[in-house]
Amino acid sequence: MIEMTVYKRHLSVPPDDVDEVHEFLQGIWDENPHIPLRDRFSFETALVELASNIILYSVVTSSVTCDIVIETSTDQINATISDNGDLVDLALDEHIMPDEFSESGRGIPLIKALVDNFEYGNSENKNTWRMSKRYQQ
Amino acid sequence: MEIHSKLVGEGVTVLKLQGKLNMVSAPRLREEVHAAVAAGNSRVAIDLTGVDFIDSSGLGALINGLKAARQAGGDLRIAAPSEQVRLVLELTNIDRVLKAYENAESAFSD
């Protein structure tokens, strides 16, 4: 049986922002020196990118709360993010990388390029996002 | 994020960044680039030595600055990207339009 270590963080935006996500992950990297550097910054980029999207599209008219659960094991890292922002009608497959001169629209395609698995679903008035990344050898 | 602006020879503005270039700090980079261009210094070198993280908000600020600089007859170039920055530039294909120079001093030496 694979042993997983679980870390949890609650964000309330505002006043929290993506800097809290960086701080949360830094604590996890400090406790898990076996995670390769490239996997750390790939996963951190994907998670911050997702948190940015949640914040950007949720707090235009109100605040949003976000619960992040991270699981680490000897060979992969997983994240589950639940937020109470507006439910979105999102088909992840339809998001492709925009051209080089576009100033926006890279968030979802970049997340897909950075992690091995990225899923979205919603139920009970909550958005739920899951991503995972296996460590490179 | 800290941003230090310095005008060097031949109207080149060097913006030296320190910290994370994300949705919190990206608007400030846009302002700094536009201020340089508005002041007539449309050749802008972004020194990324002190940037250990960039996301799509930061990329958007760089592309916004690139277009503003080119529209004014100049250019925006980047120097000394970290491994994380290089990865993000590659995955988004922005490395095709933003060539990375070894350091800010060499970005406009051609």
Interface residues (C-beta under 8 A of the other chain):
Chain A: D17 V18 D19 H22 L37 R38 F41 S42 E44 T45 V48 E49 S52 I55 L56 M97 E100 F101 S102 E103 S104 R106 G107 P109 L110 A113 L114
Chain B: K20 N22 M23 V24 F53 D55 S56 S57 L59 G60 I63 N64 L66 K67 E83 Q84 L87 V88 L91 T92 N93 I94 R96 V97
